[in-house]
Amino acid sequence: MSSIVQLVDAPTLADAPYAYAATAPAASRLVFLAGACPLNDDGLIEHPGDYAAQAARCVETMLGALDAAGCTLEDVISTRVLVASSARSDLVAAWDVVESAFGDHRAPSTLLGVTVLGYPDQLVEIEAIAAVIDAEA
């Protein structure tokens, strides 16, 4: 099944590795995911000190939440990637993992460097919103 999310490029703006906007039809159901954290099954942070590995674990967590809500990565309409660092290289390390996971589905995204995240040793968190056709509508 193909996604109802329509990515919108803005040819008059700078080329970016993501769409500048995305739309979903009025009949869609929005799914708001909690921030995906790099937690293992015991609730402990995985890969302390490793931005890329934590981003990969966040993607796995996000995929599980999407699946539980009846969605796939292609249903994501936007993301926000939070990285606990002021170093651009750390933000890029996390972003490269997220961008790779999304492949051709270049959902609009915001990448932010923040001072601290909720768990000790947590370096990355990914928020997402998805859109699917509401089967009950």
C-alpha positions as CSV (number, residue, x, y, z in Angstrom):
1,M,0.0,0.0,0.0
2,S,1.4,3.4,-0.9
3,S,1.5,6.3,1.5
4,I,-1.0,9.1,1.4
5,V,1.8,11.6,2.4
6,Q,2.7,13.9,-0.4
7,L,6.2,15.5,-0.1
8,V,6.5,19.0,-1.4
9,D,9.8,20.3,-2.9
10,A,10.4,24.0,-3.2
11,P,12.4,24.5,-6.4
12,T,13.0,28.2,-5.6
13,L,14.7,27.3,-2.3
14,A,18.1,25.7,-1.7
15,D,18.5,22.0,-2.4
16,A,18.1,20.0,0.8
17,P,18.1,16.4,1.8
18,Y,14.5,16.6,2.8
19,A,11.2,18.0,1.4
20,Y,10.3,21.5,2.5
21,A,6.7,20.5,3.2
22,A,4.4,17.6,3.3
23,T,0.6,17.2,3.0
24,A,-2.0,14.6,3.8
25,P,-5.6,14.5,2.7
26,A,-8.4,15.7,5.0
27,A,-9.6,12.2,5.6
28,S,-6.3,11.1,7.1
29,R,-5.6,10.3,10.7
30,L,-2.6,11.9,12.2
31,V,-0.4,9.8,14.4
32,F,1.9,11.6,16.9
33,L,4.8,9.6,18.1
34,A,6.5,10.2,21.4
35,G,10.2,10.9,21.1
36,A,11.9,7.7,20.2
37,C,14.8,7.2,22.6
38,P,17.8,4.8,22.3
39,L,16.4,2.5,25.0
40,N,16.9,-1.3,25.1
41,D,14.2,-3.7,26.2
42,D,15.3,-3.2,29.8
43,G,14.7,0.6,29.6
44,L,18.4,1.4,29.6
45,I,20.3,3.7,27.2
46,E,22.2,1.8,24.6
47,H,25.5,3.0,23.1
48,P,26.6,5.7,25.6
49,G,28.8,8.2,23.8
50,D,28.0,7.1,20.3
51,Y,25.7,9.5,18.4
52,A,25.3,7.3,15.3
53,A,24.5,4.1,17.2
54,Q,22.0,5.9,19.4
55,A,20.4,7.4,16.3
56,A,20.1,3.9,14.8
57,R,18.5,2.6,18.0
58,C,16.1,5.6,18.0
59,V,15.1,4.6,14.4
60,E,14.4,1.0,15.6
61,T,12.3,2.4,18.4
62,M,10.4,4.7,16.0
63,L,9.7,1.8,13.6
64,G,8.2,-0.2,16.5
65,A,6.0,2.7,17.5
66,L,4.9,3.2,13.9
67,D,4.1,-0.4,13.5
68,A,2.0,-0.4,16.7
69,A,0.0,2.5,15.3
70,G,-0.5,0.8,11.9
71,C,2.0,2.9,10.0
72,T,5.3,2.6,8.2
73,L,8.2,4.9,7.7
74,E,6.6,6.1,4.4
75,D,3.6,7.4,6.4
76,V,5.8,9.9,8.3
77,I,4.9,13.4,7.5
78,S,7.6,15.2,9.5
79,T,10.3,14.5,12.1
80,R,12.3,16.4,14.6
81,V,15.8,15.0,15.5
82,L,17.2,16.2,18.8
83,V,20.9,15.8,19.5
84,A,22.5,16.6,22.8
85,S,25.5,18.5,21.5
86,S,26.6,21.8,20.2
87,A,29.1,20.2,17.8
88,R,27.8,20.2,14.2
89,S,29.7,16.9,13.5
90,D,27.6,15.2,16.2
91,L,24.4,16.5,14.7
92,V,25.5,15.3,11.3
93,A,26.4,11.9,12.6
94,A,22.9,11.4,14.0
95,W,21.3,13.0,10.9
96,D,23.2,10.7,8.5
97,V,21.7,7.6,10.2
98,V,18.1,9.1,10.1
99,E,18.4,10.2,6.5
100,S,19.7,6.8,5.5
101,A,16.8,5.0,7.2
102,F,14.2,7.2,5.4
103,G,15.8,6.6,2.0
104,D,13.8,8.1,-0.8
105,H,11.0,9.2,1.6
106,R,12.6,12.6,2.4
107,A,10.0,13.8,5.0
108,P,10.4,17.4,6.2
109,S,12.6,17.4,9.3
110,T,14.2,19.7,11.8
111,L,17.6,18.9,13.3
112,L,18.3,20.5,16.7
113,G,21.3,20.6,19.0
114,V,20.0,20.7,22.6
115,T,21.8,20.9,25.9
116,V,20.4,17.7,27.5
117,L,17.9,15.0,27.0
118,G,15.7,13.1,29.5
119,Y,17.8,10.0,30.3
120,P,21.4,9.8,31.6
121,D,23.8,9.2,28.7
122,Q,21.0,9.9,26.1
123,L,22.4,11.8,23.1
124,V,19.6,11.4,20.5
125,E,15.8,11.5,20.3
126,I,13.6,11.4,17.3
127,E,10.0,12.8,17.2
128,A,7.7,12.0,14.3
129,I,4.2,12.6,13.0
130,A,2.6,10.2,10.5
131,A,-0.6,10.3,8.5
132,V,-2.7,7.4,7.3
133,I,-6.2,7.0,6.0
134,D,-8.6,6.5,8.9
135,A,-10.3,3.2,8.2
136,E,-13.1,4.2,10.7
137,A,-14.0,7.4,8.9
